């Protein structure tokens, strides 16, 4: 039984499938396709987390976010600085504040 996926997978997935005796047909994405597949993978992983709310799904999200940062050449230190600055200016999400209206 053949199943078609056409999605971005982790680097070791083809090897793992081969060890299970399965034949995986793969290819390397070109630049624009890779970027599109990364965005699709981000949406996929968010949906999976919303469905299951497990640590494993957060790990997958973080991995995709890291791949996006590498692809977009985002400096991790700069991002950390921006994150800290935004938290300093606007706060975080720890106080559970719900904005209901602005009058």
C-alpha positions as CSV (number, residue, x, y, z in Angstrom):
1,X,0.0,0.0,0.0
2,X,1.5,3.3,-1.1
3,X,0.7,6.6,0.8
4,X,1.6,10.0,-0.6
5,X,2.7,12.7,1.8
6,X,4.6,15.6,0.0
7,X,5.6,17.2,3.3
8,X,8.8,18.2,5.1
9,X,10.1,15.6,7.5
10,X,12.9,15.4,10.0
11,X,16.3,14.5,8.5
12,X,16.4,10.9,9.9
13,X,12.9,9.8,8.9
14,X,13.9,8.1,5.7
15,X,16.6,6.0,7.5
16,X,14.0,5.1,10.2
17,X,11.5,4.0,7.6
18,X,14.2,1.9,5.8
19,X,15.0,0.1,9.0
20,X,11.3,-0.8,9.3
21,X,11.5,-2.3,5.8
22,X,9.6,0.5,4.1
23,X,10.7,2.2,0.9
24,X,10.5,6.0,1.1
25,X,10.7,8.1,-2.0
26,X,12.3,11.4,-1.1
27,X,13.8,14.5,-2.7
28,X,15.5,17.7,-1.6
29,X,13.4,20.8,-1.6
30,X,14.6,23.9,-3.5
31,X,14.8,27.3,-1.7
32,X,11.2,28.6,-2.3
33,X,9.6,25.2,-1.8
34,X,11.6,24.6,1.5
35,X,10.3,27.9,2.8
36,X,6.7,27.0,1.9
37,X,7.1,23.6,3.5
38,X,8.5,25.1,6.7
39,X,5.5,27.3,7.0
40,X,3.2,24.4,6.3
41,X,5.0,22.3,8.9
42,X,4.6,25.1,11.5
43,X,0.9,25.1,10.9
44,X,0.8,21.3,11.1
45,X,2.7,21.3,14.4
46,X,0.5,24.0,15.9
47,X,-2.6,22.0,15.0
48,X,-1.1,18.8,16.5
49,X,-0.3,20.7,19.8
50,X,-3.8,22.1,19.9
51,X,-5.2,18.6,19.5
52,X,-2.9,16.8,22.0
53,X,-1.3,19.4,24.2
54,X,1.7,17.2,24.9
55,X,5.4,18.1,25.5
56,X,6.4,16.2,22.4
57,X,4.3,18.5,20.3
58,X,6.0,21.6,21.8
59,X,9.3,20.0,21.0
60,X,8.3,19.6,17.4
61,X,7.1,23.2,17.3
62,X,10.5,24.4,18.7
63,X,12.3,22.4,16.1
64,X,10.4,24.0,13.3
65,X,10.9,27.4,14.8
66,X,14.6,26.8,15.0
67,X,14.7,25.7,11.3
68,X,12.8,28.8,10.4
69,X,15.3,30.9,12.3
70,X,18.2,29.2,10.5
71,X,16.5,29.6,7.1
72,X,15.8,33.3,7.6
73,X,19.2,33.8,9.2
74,X,17.7,35.2,12.4
75,X,20.4,35.7,15.0
76,X,19.4,33.8,18.2
77,X,21.0,36.4,20.5
78,X,19.2,39.3,18.7
79,X,15.9,37.4,19.0
80,X,16.5,36.8,22.7
81,X,17.2,40.5,23.1
82,X,14.1,41.5,21.3
83,X,12.0,39.0,23.3
84,X,13.4,40.4,26.5
85,X,12.7,44.0,25.4
86,X,9.2,43.2,24.4
87,X,8.6,41.5,27.7
88,X,10.0,44.5,29.5
89,X,7.8,46.9,27.6
90,X,4.6,44.9,27.3
91,X,4.9,42.0,29.7
92,X,4.5,38.3,29.2
93,X,1.4,36.1,29.4
94,X,1.8,34.9,33.0
95,X,-0.9,37.0,34.7
96,X,-3.6,35.5,32.6
97,X,-5.1,38.9,31.8
98,X,-8.1,38.8,29.4
99,X,-8.8,42.1,27.6
100,X,-12.6,42.3,27.2
101,X,-13.3,45.8,26.1
102,X,-11.6,49.1,25.4
103,X,-13.9,52.1,26.1
